[in-house]
Amino acid sequence: MGCKVRVEKMLVDVADEECHMRPCFQLGFDKGYFTKGRGYTSYHKKPIPVCMTRHLHGCPENSRCPQCNTVSRLSPGAKCEWCKSGVMIPPQEE
């Protein structure tokens, strides 16, 4: 589930509309299909602008819901997208 937002005159593939304002956002380009040990096996005709953090590692865990124990990229204080009744809190430190 992703969306596209305009960053520096480009439509960038991100997780949600607020992604480009988070500190984890890193603008990069998906050039094609990469295979470890072989390099790029095929290229896109035009590189696709993406968030490289999300593209390489997935979105970092930003908060969790104490009601349903779901982790999310939402900011603490936001309403839980899953159970709709919980309020997101910062993740517990281990």
Backbone as a printed PyTorch tensor [residue, N CA C, xyz], in Angstrom:
tensor([[[  0.8410,  -1.1610,   0.0000],
         [  0.0000,   0.0000,   0.0000],
         [  0.8970,   1.2380,   0.0000]],

        [[  0.8820,   1.9840,  -1.0190],
         [  1.6850,   3.1800,  -1.1030],
         [  0.9380,   4.2630,  -1.8520]],

        [[  1.5790,   5.3950,  -1.9440],
         [  0.9990,   6.4870,  -2.7050],
         [  2.1340,   7.2960,  -3.3090]],

        [[  1.7870,   8.2600,  -4.1030],
         [  2.7900,   9.1070,  -4.7370],
         [  2.5850,  10.5400,  -4.2870]],

        [[  3.6870,  11.1930,  -3.8920],
         [  3.6480,  12.6060,  -3.5110],
         [  4.6850,  13.3610,  -4.3370]],

        [[  4.4630,  14.6470,  -4.5220],
         [  5.3780,  15.4660,  -5.3130],
         [  6.5030,  15.9760,  -4.4160]],

        [[  7.7360,  15.6200,  -4.7600],
         [  8.9310,  16.0800,  -4.0670],
         [  9.9220,  16.5400,  -5.1300]],

        [[ 10.3590,  17.7840,  -5.0390],
         [ 11.3170,  18.3360,  -6.0020],
         [ 10.8800,  18.1010,  -7.4540]],

        [[  9.6170,  18.4170,  -7.7620],
         [  9.0290,  18.2950,  -9.1050],
         [  8.9480,  16.8680,  -9.6340]],

        [[  9.0140,  15.8640,  -8.7420],
         [  8.8980,  14.4620,  -9.1420],
         [  7.8200,  13.7940,  -8.3060]],

        [[  7.1090,  12.8340,  -8.8830],
         [  6.1730,  12.0160,  -8.1130],
         [  6.9580,  10.8580,  -7.5190]],

        [[  7.0180,  10.8280,  -6.1810],
         [  7.8290,   9.8420,  -5.4750],
         [  6.9240,   8.8080,  -4.8310]],

        [[  7.2730,   7.5110,  -4.9770],
         [  6.5260,   6.4210,  -4.3680],
         [  6.8850,   6.3480,  -2.8860]],

        [[  5.9010,   6.6170,  -1.9980],
         [  6.0940,   6.6040,  -0.5520],
         [  4.9520,   5.8360,   0.1060]],

        [[  5.0590,   5.6040,   1.4110],
         [  4.0350,   4.8440,   2.1290],
         [  2.7680,   5.6490,   2.3730]],

        [[  2.8950,   6.9390,   2.7060],
         [  1.7260,   7.7950,   2.9100],
         [  2.0880,   9.2470,   2.6190]],

        [[  1.0950,  10.1320,   2.7280],
         [  1.2820,  11.5380,   2.3470],
         [  2.2860,  12.2860,   3.2150]],

        [[  2.5220,  11.8210,   4.4530],
         [  3.4300,  12.5040,   5.3730],
         [  4.8550,  11.9630,   5.3060]],

        [[  5.0810,  10.9390,   4.5330],
         [  6.3870,  10.2730,   4.4800],
         [  7.5520,  11.2080,   4.1660]],

        [[  7.3800,  12.0690,   3.1860],
         [  8.4880,  12.9090,   2.7530],
         [  8.9010,  13.9350,   3.8110]],

        [[  8.1160,  14.0940,   4.8880],
         [  8.4570,  15.0230,   5.9640],
         [  9.1280,  14.3220,   7.1480]],

        [[  9.2100,  12.9980,   7.1260],
         [  9.8150,  12.2480,   8.2300],
         [ 11.3390,  12.2020,   8.0920]],

        [[ 12.0540,  12.0820,   9.2130],
         [ 13.5160,  12.0600,   9.1460],
         [ 14.0870,  10.8220,   8.4380]],

        [[ 13.3040,   9.7580,   8.3340],
         [ 13.8030,   8.5330,   7.6860],
         [ 13.7380,   8.6150,   6.1530]],

        [[ 13.0220,   9.6290,   5.5990],
         [ 12.8620,   9.7410,   4.1520],
         [ 14.1880,  10.0600,   3.4750]],

        [[ 14.5340,   9.2680,   2.4700],
         [ 15.7460,   9.4870,   1.6750],
         [ 15.3670,   9.3000,   0.2080]],

        [[ 15.3920,  10.3940,  -0.5550],
         [ 15.0340,  10.3210,  -1.9640],
         [ 16.0860,   9.5380,  -2.7370]],

        [[ 15.6370,   8.6030,  -3.5490],
         [ 16.5330,   7.8130,  -4.3820],
         [ 15.7860,   7.3390,  -5.6130]],

        [[ 16.4640,   6.5490,  -6.4400],
         [ 15.8640,   6.0870,  -7.6880],
         [ 15.9970,   4.5770,  -7.8280]],

        [[ 14.8830,   3.9340,  -8.1650],
         [ 14.8560,   2.5020,  -8.4550],
         [ 15.2330,   2.3620,  -9.9240]],

        [[ 16.4370,   1.8390, -10.1730],
         [ 16.9340,   1.7540, -11.5490],
         [ 16.5170,   0.4710, -12.2630]],

        [[ 16.1320,  -0.5520, -11.5020],
         [ 15.7350,  -1.8040, -12.1350],
         [ 15.8220,  -2.9600, -11.1620]],

        [[ 15.9280,  -4.1650, -11.6890],
         [ 15.9850,  -5.3770, -10.8740],
         [ 17.4330,  -5.7100, -10.5470]],

        [[ 17.7270,  -5.8010,  -9.2460],
         [ 19.0890,  -6.0430,  -8.7790],
         [ 19.1630,  -7.4180,  -8.1460]],

        [[ 20.1730,  -8.1820,  -8.4940],
         [ 20.3990,  -9.4970,  -7.9240],
         [ 21.7560,  -9.5060,  -7.2520]],

        [[ 21.7830,  -9.9090,  -5.9880],
         [ 23.0390,  -9.9540,  -5.2510],
         [ 24.0180, -10.9050,  -5.9390]],

        [[ 25.2190, -10.4280,  -6.1590],
         [ 26.2430, -11.2380,  -6.8130],
         [ 26.2690, -11.0990,  -8.3290]],

        [[ 25.1850, -10.5460,  -8.9090],
         [ 25.1200, -10.3890, -10.3610],
         [ 24.9360,  -8.9470, -10.8000]],

        [[ 24.4670,  -8.1050,  -9.8910],
         [ 24.2160,  -6.7090, -10.2430],
         [ 22.8390,  -6.5310, -10.8540]],

        [[ 22.6700,  -5.4740, -11.6450],
         [ 21.3850,  -5.2270, -12.2950],
         [ 21.1920,  -6.2040, -13.4380]],

        [[ 20.0880,  -6.9720, -13.3570],
         [ 19.7920,  -7.9420, -14.4030],
         [ 18.9030,  -7.3370, -15.4900]],

        [[ 18.1690,  -6.2640, -15.1440],
         [ 17.4060,  -5.5070, -16.1410],
         [ 17.1560,  -4.1170, -15.5770]],

        [[ 16.9590,  -3.1640, -16.4450],
         [ 16.7820,  -1.7690, -16.0600],
         [ 15.4010,  -1.2630, -16.4610]],

        [[ 14.8520,  -0.3290, -15.6690],
         [ 13.6400,   0.3790, -16.0740],
         [ 14.0270,   1.3570, -17.1830]],

        [[ 13.0930,   1.6730, -18.0720],
         [ 13.3840,   2.6530, -19.1250],
         [ 13.7300,   4.0030, -18.5250]],

        [[ 13.0030,   4.3740, -17.4670],
         [ 13.2780,   5.6190, -16.7590],
         [ 13.3190,   5.2880, -15.2650]],

        [[ 14.3950,   5.6580, -14.5410],
         [ 14.4510,   5.3620, -13.1040],
         [ 13.2340,   5.9240, -12.3640]],

        [[ 12.7290,   5.1700, -11.3970],
         [ 11.5290,   5.5390, -10.6520],
         [ 11.9380,   6.1670,  -9.3240]],

        [[ 11.5090,   7.4220,  -9.0410],
         [ 11.8260,   8.0440,  -7.7580],
         [ 11.1030,   7.3250,  -6.6130]],

        [[ 11.8390,   6.9500,  -5.5720],
         [ 11.2880,   6.2360,  -4.4200],
         [ 11.9580,   6.7210,  -3.1370]],

        [[ 11.3680,   6.3600,  -1.9930],
         [ 12.0340,   6.5340,  -0.7070],
         [ 12.9750,   5.3420,  -0.5620]],

        [[ 14.2780,   5.5920,  -0.5260],
         [ 15.2400,   4.4810,  -0.4890],
         [ 15.2020,   3.7180,   0.8310]],

        [[ 14.8580,   4.3790,   1.9400],
         [ 14.7260,   3.6660,   3.2160],
         [ 13.6410,   2.6080,   3.0940]],

        [[ 12.4790,   3.0020,   2.5650],
         [ 11.3650,   2.0640,   2.3840],
         [ 11.7060,   1.0050,   1.3420]],

        [[ 12.3580,   1.4120,   0.2610],
         [ 12.6830,   0.5120,  -0.8450],
         [ 13.6580,  -0.5850,  -0.4130]],

        [[ 14.6540,  -0.2390,   0.3880],
         [ 15.6830,  -1.2070,   0.7720],
         [ 15.3820,  -1.9660,   2.0630]],

        [[ 14.7980,  -1.2660,   3.0610],
         [ 14.6450,  -1.8780,   4.3820],
         [ 13.2150,  -1.9260,   4.8900]],

        [[ 12.2840,  -1.2730,   4.2030],
         [ 10.9200,  -1.1480,   4.6990],
         [ 10.8160,   0.0400,   5.6380]],

        [[  9.6040,   0.4960,   5.8930],
         [  9.4140,   1.6500,   6.7680],
         [  9.7870,   1.2820,   8.1960]],

        [[ 10.4920,   2.1770,   8.8830],
         [ 10.8510,   1.8840,  10.2750],
         [  9.6310,   1.9460,  11.1820]],

        [[  9.6820,   1.1920,  12.2650],
         [  8.6060,   1.1990,  13.2520],
         [  8.6560,   2.5260,  14.0000]],

        [[  7.5580,   3.2380,  14.0210],
         [  7.5180,   4.5650,  14.6220],
         [  6.6550,   4.6070,  15.8780]],

        [[  5.6540,   3.7330,  15.9620],
         [  4.7450,   3.7380,  17.1110],
         [  4.0320,   2.3870,  17.2070]],

        [[  3.3280,   2.1890,  18.3400],
         [  2.5320,   0.9730,  18.5070],
         [  1.2410,   1.3050,  19.2200]],

        [[  0.2280,   0.4710,  19.0020],
         [ -1.0820,   0.6550,  19.6270],
         [ -1.1640,  -0.2610,  20.8500]],

        [[ -1.4160,   0.2880,  22.0410],
         [ -1.5130,  -0.5630,  23.2320],
         [ -2.7800,  -1.4270,  23.2430]],

        [[ -3.8130,  -1.0470,  22.4920],
         [ -5.0640,  -1.8060,  22.4520],
         [ -4.8920,  -3.1270,  21.7040]],

        [[ -4.3490,  -3.0440,  20.4780],
         [ -4.2410,  -4.2490,  19.6390],
         [ -2.7840,  -4.6740,  19.4170]],

        [[ -1.8320,  -3.9330,  19.9790],
         [ -0.4000,  -4.2300,  19.9060],
         [  0.1360,  -4.2360,  18.4730]],

        [[ -0.4420,  -3.4060,  17.6120],
         [ -0.0020,  -3.2740,  16.2320],
         [  1.0900,  -2.2170,  16.1400]],

        [[  2.1470,  -2.4900,  15.3700],
         [  3.1800,  -1.4780,  15.1470],
         [  2.8690,  -0.7540,  13.8470]],

        [[  3.2820,   0.5180,  13.7640],
         [  2.9240,   1.3350,  12.6160],
         [  3.9700,   2.3960,  12.3480]],

        [[  3.8910,   3.0080,  11.1630],
         [  4.7540,   4.1240,  10.8110],
         [  4.1330,   5.4550,  11.2270]],

        [[  2.8910,   5.4270,  11.7560],
         [  2.2030,   6.6440,  12.1870],
         [  2.9350,   7.3080,  13.3490]],

        [[  2.7460,   8.6020,  13.4860],
         [  3.3450,   9.3450,  14.5960],
         [  2.6090,   9.0200,  15.8870]],

        [[  3.3250,   8.9960,  17.0300],
         [  2.6480,   8.7850,  18.3100],
         [  1.5640,   9.8510,  18.5110]],

        [[  0.4090,   9.4470,  19.0390],
         [ -0.7170,  10.3490,  19.2360],
         [ -1.7860,  10.1880,  18.1720]],

        [[ -1.4610,   9.5470,  17.0490],
         [ -2.4400,   9.3320,  15.9760],
         [ -3.3740,   8.1750,  16.3460]],

        [[ -4.5480,   8.1440,  15.7340],
         [ -5.5120,   7.0640,  15.9650],
         [ -5.0710,   5.8080,  15.2130]],

        [[ -5.2070,   4.6530,  15.8430],
         [ -4.8000,   3.3750,  15.2490],
         [ -5.6230,   3.0820,  13.9910]],

        [[ -4.9520,   2.7290,  12.8980],
         [ -5.6350,   2.3950,  11.6460],
         [ -6.2860,   1.0220,  11.6980]],

        [[ -5.8050,   0.1470,  12.5800],
         [ -6.2640,  -1.2310,  12.6220],
         [ -7.5170,  -1.4040,  13.4840]],

        [[ -7.4150,  -1.0570,  14.7830],
         [ -8.5570,  -1.2800,  15.6800],
         [ -9.4790,  -0.0590,  15.7860]],

        [[ -9.0340,   1.0900,  15.3020],
         [ -9.8100,   2.3400,  15.2640],
         [-10.1360,   2.9230,  16.6410]],

        [[ -9.7550,   2.2350,  17.7490],
         [-10.0860,   2.7730,  19.0710],
         [ -8.8440,   3.1630,  19.8630]],

        [[ -7.6970,   2.6270,  19.5260],
         [ -6.4770,   2.9230,  20.2590],
         [ -5.7620,   4.1700,  19.7450]],

        [[ -4.9050,   4.7110,  20.5910],
         [ -4.0800,   5.8590,  20.2310],
         [ -2.6270,   5.3890,  20.2300]],

        [[ -1.9150,   5.7040,  19.1700],
         [ -0.5440,   5.2310,  18.9990],
         [  0.3870,   5.8720,  20.0530]],

        [[  1.3130,   5.0620,  20.5940],
         [  2.3010,   5.5330,  21.5420],
         [  3.6970,   5.1930,  21.0150]],

        [[  4.7610,   5.8370,  21.5320],
         [  6.1070,   5.5010,  21.0580],
         [  6.4150,   4.0200,  21.3250]],

        [[  7.2360,   3.3850,  20.4650],
         [  7.5620,   1.9720,  20.6760],
         [  8.3630,   1.8030,  21.9530]],

        [[  8.1990,   0.6470,  22.6020],
         [  8.9470,   0.3740,  23.8300],
         [ 10.3880,   0.0700,  23.4910]],

        [[ 11.2780,   0.6050,  24.3110],
         [ 12.6920,   0.3240,  24.1040],
         [ 13.0140,  -1.0130,  24.7520]],

        [[ 13.8290,  -1.7970,  24.0870],
         [ 14.1790,  -3.1230,  24.6000],
         [ 15.4430,  -3.0690,  25.4090]]])
